[in-house]
Amino acid sequence: MPRTRARLDVLALALLASAALGLTASPLASAAPVPAGAPLTVEEQRLERAVPQEILRRSGFDSMAPGFVRALEGATSYRQAERAVGRHGSALWERAVDRAQGKGAAGGDLSRDDDRPLYWARLGMTAGLRQWRPAFDVTQAQRARLMDRLERSSRGQDSMDLPTGKGLKRIVMTGFDPFTLDRDIRISNPSGATALALDGTLIHTSQGPARIETAVFPVRWQDFADGTVERTLARQLPKADLFTTVSQGRVGRVDIERFNGGWRGGFPDNDNVSRTETVPVADPASQPQWTSTSLPYEAITAADTGRFPVYDNTSVTEIPAGGGAPVIRPDGPTEGSTARAGGGGNYLSNEIAYRATLLRDRLGLDVPGGHVHTPVLQFAPGNTTGITDLEFERNRLDIISQTREIIRVAAESGEAG
């Protein structure tokens, strides 16, 4: 049996056995063999493994993709399929937010603050859509639009709803999917968990309440090159009083990244794709090598926000003006230098910070904004196989709580740094 066909059959059985995870067309929703179709991505291929299946089963999210499959099967036109994609994508995001915020049934014994059910359920859905065989003609462009709609709606990117009016501050916060899954497929991303915990919530500052709206982004180079960050934030930042992009960073510490570099360092993404190049943006002729945070970093680092120490990180890696080998500058970039890493490195965490702050500058906004790197979310010592443990859950809750407090301090300070 060809390797691709065998992999799809294994995936189909896994999805059906767990009530399942496939968003594929009727083949994965029935016992019929899976026909050859568009190949699954590297991310989607990981679905057949035991850990994703256990995460889905123990959260109750194993039912999300099969429901989507049935809706796709029932579509008799592209318009109906489009409505199904939007409805089920939004429902996945809303269910993940509700679960994280203690609303409705938990669906299983997995901790409510866990971001991984959203990630794996979404991949089950994208896998099914990718291999969907409709009874009517669908062009490649139409299928791509459906995939884009599913990605955006299931990440909260198209449902951010900053309120208008006076007396209420408006805050935008973003997180990321889990990543480095080939190193440990159990990984959770505390930034994504924080986004779920905070979406649509109010925090209270000395100047009044503040509303937080969140979204989650993929760990894939191509999505960023395609403009997913700018597309999501361009309508939100002009209405916001504060924005912060958040990702997982270093062990045991929080970093407020002062400088962001316009360079991709090549570390493989979730599809095992590498990119080493200047960050691709619109109008590259006006593209700066560096952007800077406008978060009130002095107020944040001085505040008691939680368990982990918080640092104002000013280090960068640059090629000095005139050329030569890259050098580390602990106090930020020098004039005329070429970026090789911001304070947050040269992966997608640096890139989302670079893109968001560049967008701020290109829109001419005077708004506090920048990047927060959370501590690495760690399992208890000795836990090398379990998908969760009490220390892991405590660490994630502590990171969520501290990130919320950092955002509160930043909102309360009231001015760009």
Summary of the structure (lengths in Angstrom):
residues: 417
radius of gyration: 21.4
end to end distance: 60.4
largest distance: 65.6
contacts: 1496
relative contact order: 0.12
helix: 42%
strand: 16%
